[in-house]
Amino acid sequence: MTRSIIDVHILQTVPPSNLNRDDSGSPKTAVYGGVRRARVSSQAWKRAVRLAFEEYLDDADLGERTKRVGEAIAARISGLDPALDSRAAALAVSVLKAAGLLKKEPRKDKPAETDYLLFLSHRQQQRLAELAVRSAHDDTTIDARTAKEAANTAHSIDIAMFGRMVADVSDINVDAAVQVAHAISVHHVENEFDYFTAVDDRKYDLQESGAGMIGTVEFNSSTLYRYATIDVDRLHDTLGDPAATRRAVEAFLRAYALSMPTGKRNTFANGTRPDAIVVHLRDTRAINLVGAFEEPVGRADDTRGRVAQAARTLAAYTAEVHDAYGERPAATWITHVGDRTGALAALGTVLPLNELTEAVGATIAGRIGPGR
């Protein structure tokens, strides 16, 4: 059987911003190659991707991660049979208990909440609601095996991609098909502070001096190296449908390329597009190429800047890794902006993002079709 691994490498420049902050409000950083780098956590970017999925996928392909799952299922019970509205919350508790997903009784007049964020697909929520309605109509107890099966089939694309861990019911865990690295800057950064004042409009009208408030916000700017990988075989095994697998791959490529965490976006308006995207289809294993930037890219020169240097460095390192380990990707596609990132064009086929996404999807469909 031919393996299918998709590696996505992105260079993206972000102006002054605070995309992802720590507990003190500072932009997250990490030491790599002996110097301080800007960092955006994988969790922050995965959240952005999941939100972007709503743009590219139907509701039936998506799930919901919440503690308030009882409320969600109760609403579906009421939708299926309005006559059960007064019993919907209790029926939701019953079906969640039968599936092993709820251990404690909810507080009086409060919807059932799990002790942890529970990731269920919308179809799984619907199936659990249908079980509850059927038990009410038949005046029977909900079968535990049937309830657990309802929560462990018809997985959504986002669950298949990012996985699900349920400590209390480990046999409905789902292994993630996608891994996302923490994005780091290709160069050294030092965080800076913006000192700001806010004017009291009434004081201003009266020509009184002094600010209404003062404060500071911390920020940095950077050219980021971003990396994610999709285990297409695991994704297909979880979804069980070649068409859904293709939709998932195409949606992820678009969402990962175009999404951005929302931290302080109203303050900085830092929404940019990637400078370059390189997609490798491999049949061996995933390869993170962050090693290209273990030695930080130096100061921008007068004419080309850090993006051009980063593109040349990534192109050279990619070729070196492939030569050293005999790696030959099954296919490589590139989307890049302008001449600055032109060094990456030699790695494969250059296409606009929409065409790249369709080309990857078509290639994957051919590899996981009925003859797989």
C-alpha positions as CSV (number, residue, x, y, z in Angstrom):
1,M,0.0,0.0,0.0
2,T,1.3,3.4,-1.0
3,R,1.5,5.9,1.9
4,S,0.4,9.4,1.5
5,I,1.8,12.2,3.7
6,I,1.2,15.8,2.9
7,D,3.7,18.3,4.3
8,V,2.9,22.0,4.2
9,H,5.6,24.6,4.6
10,I,4.8,28.3,4.8
11,L,6.8,31.5,4.9
12,Q,4.7,34.4,6.2
13,T,5.6,37.9,7.2
14,V,3.6,39.6,9.9
15,P,3.9,43.3,10.8
16,P,3.8,44.6,14.4
17,S,1.3,42.3,16.1
18,N,0.6,40.2,19.2
19,L,-1.0,37.1,17.6
20,N,-0.7,34.8,20.5
21,R,0.1,36.0,24.0
22,D,1.3,34.4,27.2
23,D,-0.2,34.8,30.7
24,S,1.4,38.2,31.1
25,G,0.1,39.5,27.8
26,S,3.5,39.3,26.0
27,P,3.8,37.8,22.5
28,K,4.9,34.2,22.9
29,T,8.6,33.4,22.1
30,A,11.0,30.5,22.1
31,V,14.7,30.0,21.9
32,Y,15.8,28.2,18.8
33,G,19.3,28.1,17.4
34,G,20.5,29.9,20.5
35,V,18.4,33.1,19.8
36,R,15.0,34.3,20.8
37,R,12.3,33.8,18.2
38,A,8.8,35.0,17.8
39,R,6.4,32.1,18.3
40,V,2.7,31.3,17.6
41,S,1.5,28.1,19.3
42,S,0.1,25.2,17.3
43,Q,-3.1,25.4,19.4
44,A,-3.7,29.0,18.4
45,W,-3.3,28.2,14.7
46,K,-5.4,25.0,14.9
47,R,-8.2,27.0,16.5
48,A,-8.0,29.5,13.6
49,V,-8.1,26.6,11.1
50,R,-11.2,25.1,12.8
51,L,-13.0,28.4,12.6
52,A,-12.0,28.8,8.9
53,F,-13.4,25.4,8.2
54,E,-16.9,26.9,8.5
55,E,-16.1,28.8,5.3
56,Y,-15.1,25.7,3.3
57,L,-17.1,22.8,4.7
58,D,-20.8,22.1,5.3
59,D,-22.1,21.8,8.8
60,A,-22.5,18.1,8.5
61,D,-18.7,17.8,8.0
62,L,-18.0,19.7,11.3
63,G,-18.2,19.1,15.0
64,E,-18.4,21.1,18.2
65,R,-16.1,21.1,21.2
66,T,-17.9,22.1,24.3
67,K,-18.6,21.2,28.0
68,R,-22.3,22.2,27.3
69,V,-23.0,19.2,25.2
70,G,-26.2,18.4,27.2
71,E,-27.6,21.8,26.0
72,A,-26.7,21.0,22.4
73,I,-28.4,17.6,22.5
74,A,-31.4,18.9,24.3
75,A,-31.9,21.5,21.6
76,R,-31.8,18.7,19.0
77,I,-34.3,16.6,20.9
78,S,-36.7,19.5,21.0
79,G,-36.2,20.0,17.3
80,L,-37.0,16.4,16.6
81,D,-40.1,16.4,18.7
82,P,-41.4,19.7,20.2
83,A,-43.7,17.7,22.5
84,L,-40.6,16.5,24.4
85,D,-39.4,20.0,25.0
86,S,-40.0,19.9,28.8
87,R,-38.2,16.6,29.0
88,A,-35.4,17.4,26.6
89,A,-32.7,18.3,29.2
90,A,-33.4,15.1,31.2
91,L,-33.4,12.9,28.1
92,A,-30.0,14.5,27.1
93,V,-28.6,13.5,30.5
94,S,-29.9,10.0,30.0
95,V,-28.3,9.5,26.6
96,L,-25.0,11.0,27.6
97,K,-24.9,8.8,30.7
98,A,-25.6,5.7,28.6
99,A,-22.7,6.6,26.3
100,G,-20.4,7.0,29.4
101,L,-19.9,10.7,28.6
102,L,-21.5,12.1,31.7
103,K,-20.5,11.1,35.2
104,K,-22.2,13.6,37.5
105,E,-25.8,14.7,37.8
106,P,-26.3,18.3,36.6
107,R,-27.2,21.0,39.1
108,K,-30.9,21.7,39.5
109,D,-32.3,23.7,36.6
110,K,-28.9,23.7,34.9
111,P,-28.1,21.9,31.6
112,A,-25.8,18.9,31.7
113,E,-22.1,19.8,31.4
114,T,-19.2,17.4,31.1
115,D,-16.0,17.8,33.2
116,Y,-14.0,18.5,30.1
117,L,-14.4,19.9,26.6
118,L,-16.1,17.1,24.6
119,F,-15.6,17.0,20.8
120,L,-18.6,15.5,19.0
121,S,-19.6,15.8,15.4
122,H,-22.9,17.4,14.6
123,R,-24.0,14.0,13.2
124,Q,-23.0,12.3,16.5
125,Q,-25.0,14.9,18.4
126,Q,-28.0,14.2,16.1
127,R,-27.7,10.4,16.5
128,L,-27.6,10.7,20.3
129,A,-30.7,13.0,20.2
130,E,-32.5,10.5,18.0
131,L,-31.7,7.7,20.4
132,A,-33.1,9.8,23.3
133,V,-36.3,10.6,21.3
134,R,-36.8,6.9,20.4
135,S,-36.4,5.8,24.1
136,A,-39.0,8.4,25.1
137,H,-41.5,7.3,22.5
138,D,-40.9,3.6,23.3
139,D,-40.6,4.2,27.1
140,T,-37.4,2.1,27.1
141,T,-34.0,2.5,28.6
142,I,-31.2,3.7,26.3
143,D,-28.8,0.9,25.4
144,A,-25.3,1.7,26.4
145,R,-23.6,0.0,23.5
146,T,-25.9,1.7,21.0
147,A,-25.3,5.1,22.6
148,K,-21.5,4.6,22.6
149,E,-21.6,3.6,19.0
150,A,-23.6,6.7,18.1
151,A,-20.8,8.8,19.7
152,N,-18.0,6.8,17.9
153,T,-19.2,6.7,14.3
154,A,-19.8,9.4,11.6
155,H,-16.8,11.4,12.7
156,S,-16.6,14.9,11.4
157,I,-13.6,16.2,9.4
158,D,-12.3,18.3,12.2
159,I,-12.4,15.4,14.6
160,A,-10.6,13.2,12.1
161,M,-8.0,15.8,11.6
162,F,-7.3,17.1,15.1
163,G,-8.3,14.0,17.1
164,R,-10.4,13.5,20.2
165,M,-9.3,12.4,23.7
166,V,-11.9,11.3,26.2
167,A,-10.2,10.1,29.4
168,D,-13.4,8.5,30.8
169,V,-14.2,6.6,27.7
170,S,-10.9,5.9,26.0
171,D,-12.3,3.5,23.4
172,I,-13.9,6.4,21.6
173,N,-10.7,8.3,21.3
174,V,-9.7,9.4,17.8
175,D,-6.0,9.7,16.7
176,A,-5.3,13.0,15.0
177,A,-4.4,12.8,11.3
178,V,-2.9,16.3,11.4
179,Q,0.1,17.6,13.3
180,V,0.8,21.4,13.5
181,A,4.2,22.8,14.6
182,H,4.6,26.0,16.6
183,A,5.3,28.7,14.1
184,I,8.6,30.5,14.8
185,S,10.4,33.5,13.2
186,V,13.3,32.7,10.9
187,H,15.3,35.4,12.7
188,H,16.0,36.9,16.1
189,V,13.3,39.1,17.7
190,E,13.0,41.5,20.5
191,N,9.6,42.3,21.8
192,E,8.7,46.0,21.9
193,F,6.2,48.1,23.8
194,D,3.7,50.6,22.4
195,Y,2.8,53.3,24.9
196,F,-0.6,54.7,24.2
197,T,-3.0,57.2,25.7
198,A,-6.8,57.4,25.4
199,V,-8.5,60.8,25.3
200,D,-11.6,61.7,27.3
201,D,-13.8,63.4,24.8
202,R,-15.5,65.6,27.3
203,K,-12.2,66.8,28.8
204,Y,-11.0,67.4,25.3
205,D,-14.0,69.5,24.4
206,L,-13.4,71.6,27.6
207,Q,-9.7,71.9,26.6
208,E,-8.6,70.2,29.8
209,S,-5.2,68.6,29.7
210,G,-4.4,65.0,30.6
211,A,-5.3,61.6,29.2
212,G,-8.3,59.6,30.1
213,M,-6.1,56.6,30.5
214,I,-2.6,55.4,29.6
215,G,-1.2,51.9,29.0
216,T,1.2,49.8,27.0
217,V,0.8,46.8,24.7
218,E,3.7,44.5,23.8
219,F,4.3,43.4,20.2
220,N,6.8,42.1,17.7
221,S,7.1,41.7,13.9
222,S,8.5,38.7,12.1
223,T,8.8,36.4,9.1
224,L,7.4,33.1,10.3
225,Y,8.2,29.6,9.2
226,R,5.0,27.5,9.6
227,Y,4.7,23.8,9.2
228,A,1.9,21.2,9.3
229,T,1.5,17.6,8.1
230,I,-1.4,15.4,7.2
231,D,-1.3,11.6,7.5
232,V,-3.8,11.0,4.6
233,D,-4.0,7.3,5.3
234,R,-5.0,7.9,9.0
235,L,-7.5,10.6,7.8
236,H,-9.1,8.2,5.3
237,D,-9.2,5.4,7.9
238,T,-11.2,7.6,10.3
239,L,-13.5,9.1,7.7
240,G,-14.0,5.9,5.7
241,D,-14.9,7.8,2.6
242,P,-12.5,8.9,-0.3
243,A,-14.7,11.9,-1.2
244,A,-14.7,13.2,2.4
245,T,-11.0,12.7,2.7
246,R,-10.4,14.8,-0.4
247,R,-12.7,17.5,0.9
248,A,-10.8,17.4,4.2
249,V,-7.4,17.8,2.5
250,E,-8.5,20.6,0.3
251,A,-10.3,22.5,3.2
252,F,-7.2,22.1,5.4
253,L,-4.8,23.5,2.8
254,R,-7.0,26.5,2.2
255,A,-7.8,27.1,5.9
256,Y,-4.2,26.6,7.1
257,A,-2.8,28.9,4.4
258,L,-5.3,31.7,4.8
259,S,-6.3,31.6,8.5
260,M,-4.6,33.6,11.3
261,P,-5.0,33.7,15.1
262,T,-7.0,36.7,16.2
263,G,-4.9,38.0,19.1
264,K,-5.0,41.9,19.2
265,R,-6.1,42.1,15.6
266,N,-8.2,45.2,16.2
267,T,-5.1,46.9,17.6
268,F,-2.7,45.9,14.9
269,A,-4.7,45.0,11.7
270,N,-2.0,42.5,11.0
271,G,-3.8,40.3,8.5
272,T,-1.3,39.2,5.8
273,R,-1.2,36.4,3.3
274,P,1.7,33.9,3.1
275,D,4.7,34.9,1.0
276,A,5.2,31.3,-0.1
277,I,3.6,27.9,0.4
278,V,5.4,24.6,-0.4
279,V,3.4,21.4,-0.4
280,H,5.2,18.0,-0.6
281,L,3.4,14.8,-1.1
282,R,5.5,12.1,0.4
283,D,5.3,8.3,0.6
284,T,7.8,7.8,3.4
285,R,7.3,10.1,6.5
286,A,6.7,13.7,7.4
287,I,9.7,16.0,7.3
288,N,9.7,19.3,9.2
289,L,12.2,21.6,7.4
290,V,12.6,24.1,10.3
291,G,16.3,23.2,10.4
292,A,16.8,25.6,7.5
293,F,16.5,28.4,10.0
294,E,18.5,26.9,13.0
295,E,21.0,29.6,12.0
296,P,18.8,32.7,12.0
297,V,18.4,34.8,8.9
298,G,20.5,37.9,9.3
299,R,19.5,41.5,9.0
300,A,17.6,42.4,5.9
301,D,19.9,43.7,3.1
302,D,19.1,46.9,1.2
303,T,17.3,45.3,-1.7
304,R,15.8,41.9,-0.9
305,G,14.8,41.7,2.7
306,R,14.3,38.7,5.0
307,V,11.6,37.0,2.9
308,A,14.0,36.6,0.0
309,Q,16.7,35.3,2.2
310,A,14.3,32.9,3.9
311,A,13.1,31.6,0.6
312,R,16.6,30.9,-0.7
313,T,17.6,29.3,2.6
314,L,14.5,27.0,2.6
315,A,15.0,26.0,-1.0
316,A,18.7,25.1,-0.5
317,Y,18.0,23.2,2.7
318,T,15.1,21.3,1.2
319,A,17.4,20.1,-1.6
320,E,20.2,19.2,0.9
321,V,17.8,17.1,3.1
322,H,16.4,15.3,0.1
323,D,19.9,14.5,-1.3
324,A,21.3,13.4,2.1
325,Y,18.4,11.0,2.9
326,G,17.4,9.9,-0.6
327,E,14.0,11.6,-0.2
328,R,12.1,12.1,-3.4
329,P,8.6,13.5,-2.9
330,A,5.9,12.0,-5.1
331,A,4.9,15.6,-6.0
332,T,5.6,19.1,-5.0
333,W,3.5,22.2,-5.5
334,I,4.4,25.8,-4.8
335,T,2.4,29.1,-4.4
336,H,4.5,32.1,-4.1
337,V,4.2,35.9,-4.3
338,G,6.5,37.8,-6.7
339,D,10.2,37.4,-7.4
340,R,11.4,37.6,-3.8
341,T,10.4,34.0,-3.2
342,G,11.2,32.7,-6.7
343,A,14.0,30.5,-5.4
344,L,11.3,28.0,-4.2
345,A,9.9,27.6,-7.7
346,A,12.6,25.1,-8.7
347,L,11.2,22.6,-6.1
348,G,8.1,21.7,-8.1
349,T,5.0,23.0,-9.9
350,V,4.0,26.6,-9.4
351,L,0.3,27.2,-9.1
352,P,-2.1,29.8,-7.6
353,L,-3.5,28.6,-4.3
354,N,-6.9,27.5,-5.6
355,E,-5.3,25.5,-8.4
356,L,-2.7,24.0,-6.0
357,T,-5.5,22.9,-3.6
358,E,-7.4,21.3,-6.5
359,A,-4.3,19.6,-7.8
360,V,-3.4,18.1,-4.4
361,G,-7.0,17.0,-3.9
362,A,-7.1,15.3,-7.3
363,T,-3.8,13.5,-6.7
364,I,-5.0,12.3,-3.3
365,A,-8.3,11.1,-4.8
366,G,-6.3,8.9,-7.2
367,R,-4.2,7.4,-4.4
368,I,-7.1,6.5,-2.0
369,G,-9.8,5.6,-4.5
370,P,-11.7,2.3,-4.6
371,G,-8.6,0.5,-5.9
372,R,-6.5,1.5,-2.9
